[in-house]
Amino acid sequence: MSSNTRNKIISTILVTSSVWLMAIAGAYYVSEYANINLPTLNKSSKAPVIIAKRVINEGELINEGDIEEK
């Protein structure tokens, strides 16, 4: 294994792990303002949809239960 290949592998691992960490930190940051409890969120695939359903109305966040499913 050449040093060039090894450097590419190491940089790929570092970039991937840092992107995942930023995504997780961003999700927790958004969850603070969207009233989502991430550790108990079972439907993780629907998390972006739940966050997107939150709307700002007169400066207040409306809970998911207040929005009718269409």
C-alpha positions as CSV (number, residue, x, y, z in Angstrom):
1,M,0.0,0.0,0.0
2,S,1.5,3.3,-1.1
3,S,1.5,6.3,1.2
4,N,-0.7,8.1,-1.3
5,T,-3.4,5.4,-0.9
6,R,-3.0,5.3,2.8
7,N,-3.4,9.1,3.1
8,K,-6.5,9.0,0.9
9,I,-8.0,6.3,3.2
10,I,-7.2,8.2,6.4
11,S,-8.5,11.5,5.0
12,T,-11.7,9.8,3.8
13,I,-12.3,8.3,7.3
14,L,-11.6,11.7,9.0
15,V,-13.9,13.6,6.6
16,T,-16.7,11.0,6.9
17,S,-16.6,10.9,10.7
18,S,-16.5,14.7,11.0
19,V,-19.5,15.0,8.7
20,W,-21.4,12.4,10.7
21,L,-20.6,14.2,14.0
22,M,-21.7,17.6,12.5
23,A,-24.9,16.0,11.3
24,I,-25.6,14.5,14.7
25,A,-24.8,17.8,16.5
26,G,-27.0,19.6,14.0
27,A,-29.9,17.2,14.7
28,Y,-29.6,17.7,18.4
29,Y,-29.3,21.5,17.9
30,V,-32.5,21.5,15.9
31,S,-34.3,19.2,18.4
32,E,-33.8,21.8,21.1
33,Y,-36.0,24.2,19.2
34,A,-38.4,21.7,17.7
35,N,-39.2,19.9,20.9
36,I,-38.0,16.5,19.6
37,N,-36.6,14.1,22.1
38,L,-34.0,12.3,19.9
39,P,-32.9,9.4,22.1
40,T,-36.6,8.2,22.3
41,L,-37.4,8.9,18.7
42,N,-38.2,5.4,17.3
43,K,-39.0,6.4,13.7
44,S,-35.6,7.8,12.9
45,S,-36.3,7.7,9.2
46,K,-39.1,10.1,9.7
47,A,-37.1,12.6,11.7
48,P,-36.5,15.0,8.8
49,V,-40.2,14.9,7.9
50,I,-41.2,15.6,11.5
51,I,-38.7,18.5,11.7
52,A,-40.0,19.8,8.3
53,K,-43.6,19.7,9.5
54,R,-42.8,22.2,12.3
55,V,-43.9,25.6,11.2
56,I,-43.3,29.0,12.7
57,N,-46.6,30.8,13.3
58,E,-46.4,34.3,14.9
59,G,-43.0,33.5,16.3
60,E,-43.9,30.3,18.0
61,L,-43.2,26.7,17.1
62,I,-46.3,24.6,16.6
63,N,-46.1,21.0,17.9
64,E,-46.5,18.1,15.5
65,G,-49.8,17.2,17.2
66,D,-51.3,20.5,16.2
67,I,-50.7,19.9,12.5
68,E,-53.2,17.8,10.7
69,E,-51.9,14.9,8.6
70,K,-52.8,15.3,4.9
